[in-house]
Amino acid sequence: MKPFAILNLAPLLALTLTLGLALAPAMMPTPATAQSLNQLNEEMLTEMQSVRGISRSAMGRIRAIFARSSWIGQGNPAVTRHPLSPEEAAAQQGGSVDSVRRRYRNARFERICGRPYEVPLYNPATEEPEDATVCAFMFEYPNVPLAYPVVWVRANEAAELCAAEGARIGDAHEWEGAAAGALLEPDYPFQLGTPQAMRAWHNNRYASQRNVFSIGQWRSGVCATGSFKTPGCNGGSFGGCGSNTYPAGSFPQCRSPLGVYDIDGNAAEHMNLPLNESQMASRGSTTLGVTEMKGSWFIWDTVRAHEHWARWRAPFWHGSRVMSADSHRNYHLGFRCFRDIR
């Protein structure tokens, strides 16, 4: 065998430059795209309108919110490396992107919620899906199967994006019900006065459900938790931390008992924690309470940064009022919307 040093690589290098390809190790995830964040967002919003049937007026409001931010999107395309493309995720489920999206449609849920890809929340011990008064997005925003979650979104922007299409951000107990498989009555001991005290009371009340997730007992590989962190990611910089998420619905077994997907894994999710009744989104508040970050994210199989289970309430990390213009955002934090139907 000839030594590698004497091989003539000029033709190969010329072809590489001509085609605009990068020499990279085999099997490495590819960059999200060479397009700009604005271009990617417009593609996503156009797809969202087409797949979900959102009105032009609602899309105008949604686009205006995106236009105010140079951060919101599916990750900074300069550093994001998604482990699967939508086409690859669809192929793993034995279909095309369009056929998998059709498969996720649920006629019964659509009759109840009035829209595709929404899930009625109720208590199966005493109710039927038709008794629901609220629906949750089946997937993280943009709530399109096989689209990447939107991240780098502040809590106030998440609330505004939900409202732009006639939905709302969820209260903590609603997210917990969607994850655990039963929507229970609100349990906010407002008299305790602080998020920390309320959290401790709640977690103690549900201590017997510790380590019960949306999929029951945790099993690696079932949810979108096997991705990787950008080398050198310093904890949250836009330029240094890729949003290395999977297409929503890539793991069809990552489904809560009520039918909500990816509530474990992929992106953590903004939620509203009310400190008094007037701050409950589920009772019509638009001023809202304080932030709570729910769920786990795309590297959970290898990095357990904190405790987490379906009814767990998190510490007041990066806490603020939900509607604060300075509320937290980062590369693995997204949201899903809820919608009142009665």
C-alpha positions in Angstrom: 0.0 0.0 0.0 1.4 3.4 -0.9 2.1 5.9 1.9 -0.7 8.4 2.2 1.8 11.3 1.8 2.4 10.6 -1.9 -1.2 10.4 -3.0 -2.3 13.1 -5.4 -5.2 14.8 -3.7 -5.5 17.8 -6.0 -8.4 16.4 -8.1 -10.3 15.6 -4.9 -9.7 19.0 -3.4 -10.7 20.7 -6.6 -13.9 18.8 -6.8 -14.6 19.6 -3.1 -14.2 23.3 -3.7 -16.3 23.2 -6.9 -19.2 21.5 -5.1 -18.9 23.7 -2.0 -18.6 20.7 0.3 -16.8 20.5 3.6 -14.5 17.7 4.4 -15.9 16.3 7.7 -15.7 13.1 9.6 -18.3 10.5 8.5 -21.6 10.3 10.5 -21.1 13.8 12.0 -24.4 15.8 12.2 -24.6 18.5 9.6 -25.1 22.2 10.1 -28.8 23.2 10.4 -28.4 25.2 7.1 -26.4 27.9 5.4 -29.5 30.1 5.4 -30.0 33.0 7.8 -32.1 32.8 10.9 -34.7 35.1 9.2 -34.9 32.8 6.2 -35.3 29.7 8.3 -38.0 31.4 10.4 -40.0 32.4 7.3 -39.8 28.8 6.0 -41.0 27.5 9.4 -43.8 30.1 9.6 -45.0 29.4 6.1 -45.0 25.6 6.8 -46.8 26.2 10.1 -49.6 28.2 8.4 -50.0 25.5 5.7 -49.9 22.5 8.0 -52.1 23.9 10.8 -54.4 26.1 8.8 -53.6 29.3 10.8 -55.4 32.4 9.5 -53.5 35.2 7.6 -54.3 37.7 10.3 -53.0 35.5 13.1 -49.8 34.8 11.0 -49.4 38.6 10.7 -49.4 38.9 14.4 -47.0 36.0 14.8 -44.6 37.3 12.2 -44.5 40.7 14.0 -43.4 39.1 17.2 -40.7 37.2 15.5 -39.5 40.4 13.7 -38.9 42.1 17.0 -36.3 39.5 18.0 -32.9 38.6 16.5 -32.8 35.4 18.6 -36.2 33.5 18.3 -36.1 30.6 16.0 -35.1 26.9 15.8 -31.5 27.6 17.0 -28.6 29.7 15.8 -27.9 28.2 12.3 -24.2 29.0 12.7 -23.7 26.5 15.5 -26.8 24.3 15.6 -26.3 20.7 14.5 -29.6 18.7 14.5 -29.0 14.9 15.0 -31.9 14.1 12.5 -33.5 15.9 9.6 -37.3 15.8 9.2 -36.8 13.3 6.3 -34.6 11.1 8.4 -37.0 11.1 11.3 -39.9 10.3 8.9 -37.9 7.4 7.4 -37.3 5.9 10.8 -41.1 5.7 11.2 -41.5 4.1 7.8 -42.9 7.0 5.9 -42.4 10.4 4.3 -42.7 13.7 6.2 -46.3 14.2 4.8 -47.4 10.6 5.7 -46.0 10.9 9.3 -47.8 14.2 9.7 -51.1 12.6 8.5 -50.5 9.8 11.0 -50.3 12.2 13.9 -53.7 13.6 13.1 -56.4 12.5 15.5 -60.0 13.0 14.4 -61.5 12.6 17.8 -59.2 15.2 19.3 -59.9 17.6 16.4 -63.6 17.4 17.0 -63.0 18.3 20.6 -60.3 20.9 20.2 -61.4 22.3 16.8 -57.9 22.2 15.3 -55.2 19.7 14.3 -52.4 18.7 16.6 -54.1 19.7 19.9 -54.9 17.3 22.8 -57.8 17.6 25.3 -56.8 17.6 28.9 -59.0 15.9 31.5 -59.0 13.5 34.4 -59.5 9.9 33.1 -60.7 8.8 36.5 -63.8 10.9 36.3 -64.1 12.3 32.8 -64.0 11.5 29.1 -62.0 13.6 26.5 -65.2 15.3 25.5 -65.5 16.7 29.0 -62.2 18.7 28.5 -62.3 22.5 28.8 -58.7 23.0 27.7 -56.5 21.6 25.0 -52.7 21.5 24.9 -50.5 21.6 21.8 -49.6 18.1 20.8 -46.0 19.2 20.2 -43.8 22.1 21.2 -44.2 25.3 19.3 -44.6 25.6 16.3 -46.7 22.5 17.0 -45.9 20.9 13.6 -44.9 17.2 13.5 -41.3 16.9 12.3 -40.5 20.6 12.7 -37.8 21.6 15.2 -38.9 23.4 18.4 -38.7 27.1 18.6 -36.1 28.2 21.2 -34.3 31.4 22.3 -37.8 32.7 23.2 -38.5 34.8 26.3 -41.5 33.9 28.5 -43.3 37.1 27.5 -42.8 36.3 23.8 -44.1 32.8 24.3 -47.2 34.2 25.9 -47.6 36.7 23.1 -47.1 34.0 20.4 -49.8 31.8 21.9 -52.2 34.7 22.3 -51.6 35.7 18.6 -53.4 32.6 17.5 -56.1 32.6 20.2 -54.4 30.3 22.6 -52.4 31.0 25.8 -49.5 29.9 27.9 -50.3 27.2 30.3 -50.4 27.2 34.1 -48.0 24.9 35.9 -50.7 22.4 37.0 -52.0 22.1 33.4 -48.5 21.2 32.1 -48.2 18.7 34.9 -51.6 17.2 34.0 -50.6 16.9 30.4 -47.4 15.1 31.4 -48.7 12.9 34.1 -51.9 11.8 32.3 -54.5 13.4 34.4 -55.5 17.1 34.7 -56.2 17.7 38.4 -57.6 20.7 40.2 -55.2 23.7 40.6 -53.1 23.3 43.8 -51.5 26.6 44.5 -51.1 27.4 48.2 -51.1 31.2 47.6 -51.0 31.9 51.3 -47.4 30.7 51.4 -46.4 33.8 49.5 -43.3 32.8 47.5 -42.5 30.5 44.6 -40.0 28.6 46.7 -42.4 27.9 49.5 -45.2 26.9 47.1 -42.9 24.7 45.2 -41.7 22.8 48.3 -45.4 22.3 49.4 -46.4 20.9 46.0 -43.4 18.6 45.6 -43.9 17.2 49.1 -47.6 16.6 48.3 -46.7 14.6 45.1 -43.6 12.9 46.6 -45.1 9.5 46.0 -45.0 10.2 42.2 -41.4 11.1 42.2 -39.6 9.6 39.1 -42.8 9.0 37.2 -42.5 10.7 33.8 -44.8 11.1 30.9 -43.7 7.7 29.7 -43.9 6.1 33.1 -40.5 5.0 34.4 -37.7 6.6 32.6 -36.2 4.6 29.7 -33.3 6.0 27.7 -33.8 6.2 24.0 -37.6 6.6 24.2 -37.7 10.4 24.1 -35.6 13.1 22.3 -32.9 13.1 24.9 -29.9 11.4 23.1 -28.4 14.5 21.3 -25.3 16.3 22.3 -24.1 19.7 23.6 -22.0 21.9 21.4 -18.3 21.5 22.3 -17.3 24.5 24.4 -20.8 25.7 25.0 -20.4 27.9 28.0 -23.9 27.6 29.4 -26.0 29.8 27.2 -24.4 32.0 24.6 -26.2 32.5 21.3 -22.9 32.2 19.4 -21.5 29.2 21.3 -24.5 26.9 22.0 -26.3 25.1 19.3 -30.0 24.1 19.7 -29.3 20.5 18.8 -32.9 19.3 18.9 -34.7 16.6 17.1 -37.7 17.1 14.8 -40.9 17.1 16.9 -42.5 13.6 17.0 -39.3 11.8 16.1 -39.9 9.4 19.0 -43.6 8.3 18.7 -43.3 6.4 22.0 -42.5 9.6 23.8 -46.2 10.2 24.5 -48.0 11.0 27.7 -51.1 9.0 28.6 -53.3 11.8 27.3 -51.5 12.0 23.9 -49.0 14.9 24.4 -45.7 14.3 22.7 -42.1 15.4 23.6 -43.2 16.8 26.9 -40.1 15.0 28.1 -36.9 15.8 26.1 -36.2 18.0 23.1 -36.7 21.5 24.6 -37.6 22.6 28.1 -40.8 24.7 28.2 -41.8 28.0 29.7 -44.9 27.9 31.9 -46.8 30.3 34.1 -46.7 29.9 37.9 -49.4 32.1 39.5 -48.9 33.6 42.9 -52.5 34.5 43.3 -55.8 33.6 41.6 -55.7 36.8 39.4 -52.5 35.5 37.8 -53.9 32.2 36.6 -53.9 31.9 32.8 -56.5 29.1 33.1 -58.9 31.7 34.6 -58.3 34.4 32.0 -55.3 36.3 33.4 -53.2 38.1 30.8 -50.9 39.8 33.4 -49.8 36.3 34.6 -47.5 35.2 37.4 -43.9 34.2 37.5 -41.9 31.9 35.2 -41.3 28.2 35.7 -39.2 26.1 33.4 -40.7 22.7 32.8 -39.5 19.4 31.4 -36.1 18.1 30.3 -34.1 18.6 27.2 -32.2 17.1 24.3 -29.1 15.8 26.3 -31.1 14.3 29.3 -29.8 10.8 28.7 -26.2 11.9 29.4 -26.5 15.1 31.5 -29.0 15.1 34.4 -28.6 18.7 35.4 -31.4 18.6 37.9 -34.3 16.5 39.3 -37.3 16.2 37.1 -40.6 14.2 37.0 -44.1 14.8 35.6 -45.5 16.7 38.5 -42.3 18.2 39.8 -42.1 22.0 40.2 -38.6 23.5 39.5 -36.6 26.0 41.5 -37.1 29.6 40.6 -34.3 29.5 38.0 -33.7 32.7 36.2 -37.0 33.8 37.7 -39.0 36.8 36.7 -42.6 37.8 35.9 -43.8 35.9 32.8 -44.5 39.2 31.0 -41.2 40.8 31.9 -39.4 42.0 28.8 -36.2 40.6 30.4 -37.5 37.1 31.1 -35.1 34.3 30.5 -34.3 32.7 27.1 -31.7 30.1 26.1 -30.8 27.5 23.5 -32.8 24.6 24.9 -35.9 26.5 26.2 -39.1 26.6 24.2 -42.8 26.4 25.0 -46.1 24.9 24.0 -49.5 26.6 24.0 -52.8 25.7 25.6 -56.3 26.7 24.4 -59.6 27.1 26.3 -62.5 25.4 24.4 -65.4 26.1 26.7 
